[in-house]
C-alpha cells in the first residue's frame, strides 16, 4: 500500500512552510498532490521523485 504525506510533512522534509508547499503545487513546481476530501496528500514516491529531480536541476545549474 502506498504511503501518503500531508502538506505539513512535505514542508518538514523540505524545511519550508506548508504555505510554500501549497504555492509550489499551485504553480506546478511541487510534487503532484492528490485531493482526498478537503485534504491534499502526496504519494511518498512522487515526493521522492520531485526531490531527486530538483537535486538534478540544482547540480546542472
Backbone as CSV, one residue per row, in Angstrom:
resi,resn,N_x,N_y,N_z,CA_x,CA_y,CA_z,C_x,C_y,C_z
1,UNK,0.837,-1.184,0.000,0.000,0.000,0.000,0.884,1.250,0.000
2,UNK,0.543,2.188,-0.843,1.295,3.434,-0.979,1.151,4.291,0.273
3,UNK,2.262,4.892,0.699,2.233,5.804,1.835,2.042,7.222,1.308
4,UNK,1.187,7.984,1.977,0.906,9.360,1.586,1.346,10.314,2.674
5,UNK,1.837,11.475,2.257,2.301,12.503,3.173,1.354,13.694,3.133
6,UNK,1.230,14.380,4.252,0.437,15.597,4.312,1.286,16.770,3.832
7,UNK,0.632,17.892,3.619,1.353,19.109,3.234,2.372,19.473,4.307
8,UNK,2.005,19.307,5.563,2.909,19.626,6.676,4.131,18.716,6.676
9,UNK,3.937,17.448,6.356,5.066,16.511,6.317,6.014,16.830,5.159
10,UNK,5.459,17.211,4.010,6.307,17.600,2.878,7.076,18.873,3.228
11,UNK,6.413,19.799,3.897,7.080,21.035,4.325,8.245,20.723,5.262
12,UNK,8.044,19.805,6.187,9.117,19.436,7.112,10.289,18.799,6.362
13,UNK,9.992,17.963,5.365,11.056,17.327,4.575,11.879,18.347,3.807
14,UNK,11.235,19.396,3.334,11.919,20.397,2.521,12.366,21.610,3.331
15,UNK,12.135,21.556,4.636,12.469,22.662,5.543,11.858,23.978,5.054
16,UNK,10.590,23.881,4.692,9.843,25.056,4.256,8.530,25.098,5.032
17,UNK,7.670,26.011,4.677,6.379,26.124,5.352,5.298,25.434,4.521
18,UNK,4.196,25.040,5.167,3.084,24.452,4.408,2.559,25.390,3.324
19,UNK,2.553,26.694,3.581,2.066,27.628,2.558,2.988,27.633,1.336
20,UNK,4.279,27.434,1.545,5.215,27.359,0.418,4.941,26.106,-0.410
21,UNK,4.687,24.992,0.254,4.370,23.742,-0.457,3.085,23.924,-1.262
22,UNK,2.079,24.564,-0.678,0.835,24.832,-1.402,1.094,25.739,-2.614
23,UNK,1.940,26.737,-2.456,2.287,27.637,-3.561,2.986,26.859,-4.675
24,UNK,3.957,26.016,-4.312,4.647,25.205,-5.319,3.650,24.367,-6.108
25,UNK,2.701,23.748,-5.394,1.701,22.913,-6.053,0.851,23.770,-6.993
26,UNK,0.438,24.928,-6.531,-0.384,25.832,-7.337,0.353,26.270,-8.604
27,UNK,1.635,26.519,-8.483,2.436,26.968,-9.629,2.918,25.805,-10.507
28,UNK,2.662,24.565,-10.108,3.098,23.406,-10.880,4.560,23.066,-10.684
29,UNK,5.168,23.584,-9.610,6.595,23.349,-9.353,6.835,22.292,-8.282
30,UNK,5.811,21.919,-7.558,5.968,20.972,-6.453,5.554,19.575,-6.841
31,UNK,5.572,18.677,-5.869,5.130,17.310,-6.145,3.628,17.284,-6.440
32,UNK,3.206,16.296,-7.170,1.800,16.144,-7.538,0.978,15.817,-6.291
33,UNK,-0.070,16.577,-6.060,-0.944,16.338,-4.923,-2.199,15.606,-5.345
34,UNK,-2.762,14.847,-4.406,-3.995,14.105,-4.633,-5.006,14.600,-3.620
35,UNK,-6.144,15.063,-4.083,-7.166,15.588,-3.189,-7.972,14.429,-2.609
36,UNK,-8.024,14.366,-1.291,-8.814,13.368,-0.571,-9.712,14.124,0.398
37,UNK,-10.971,14.307,0.007,-11.863,15.132,0.818,-11.387,16.571,0.755
38,UNK,-11.165,17.163,1.902,-10.672,18.540,1.968,-9.152,18.618,2.030
39,UNK,-8.493,17.467,2.143,-7.034,17.443,2.297,-6.346,17.127,0.991
40,UNK,-5.135,17.625,0.873,-4.271,17.263,-0.249,-3.177,16.374,0.319
41,UNK,-2.999,15.225,-0.286,-1.965,14.282,0.129,-0.997,14.080,-1.020
42,UNK,0.207,13.676,-0.662,1.272,13.486,-1.643,1.799,12.062,-1.512
43,UNK,1.802,11.329,-2.630,2.372,9.984,-2.622,3.868,10.107,-2.320
44,UNK,4.339,9.286,-1.405,5.744,9.349,-0.989,6.679,9.195,-2.185
45,UNK,6.329,8.309,-3.126,7.192,8.107,-4.305,7.220,9.347,-5.189
46,UNK,6.087,10.086,-5.274,6.066,11.323,-6.065,6.937,12.395,-5.423
47,UNK,6.916,12.472,-4.101,7.750,13.453,-3.389,9.220,13.118,-3.592
48,UNK,9.561,11.828,-3.472,10.955,11.405,-3.657,11.428,11.717,-5.078
49,UNK,10.578,11.456,-6.076,10.950,11.740,-7.468,11.113,13.244,-7.681
50,UNK,10.230,14.051,-7.103,10.320,15.504,-7.226,11.598,16.026,-6.576
51,UNK,11.941,15.516,-5.405,13.166,15.934,-4.727,14.401,15.541,-5.548
52,UNK,14.392,14.337,-6.120,15.518,13.898,-6.936,15.641,14.752,-8.195
53,UNK,14.511,15.101,-8.804,14.506,15.947,-9.990,15.035,17.333,-9.658
54,UNK,14.637,17.860,-8.506,15.092,19.178,-8.070,16.601,19.162,-7.807
55,UNK,17.106,18.066,-7.217,18.550,17.941,-6.994,19.302,17.915,-8.312
56,UNK,18.771,17.219,-9.322,19.413,17.161,-10.628,19.459,18.537,-11.267
57,UNK,18.404,19.319,-11.122,18.354,20.674,-11.703,19.354,21.587,-10.998
58,UNK,19.529,21.421,-9.684,20.456,22.238,-8.920,21.903,21.945,-9.336
59,UNK,22.208,20.676,-9.551,23.561,20.271,-9.946,23.876,20.793,-11.343
60,UNK,22.894,20.776,-12.249,23.118,21.205,-13.623,23.285,22.717,-13.749
61,UNK,22.761,23.447,-12.795,22.815,24.929,-12.874,24.167,25.488,-12.583
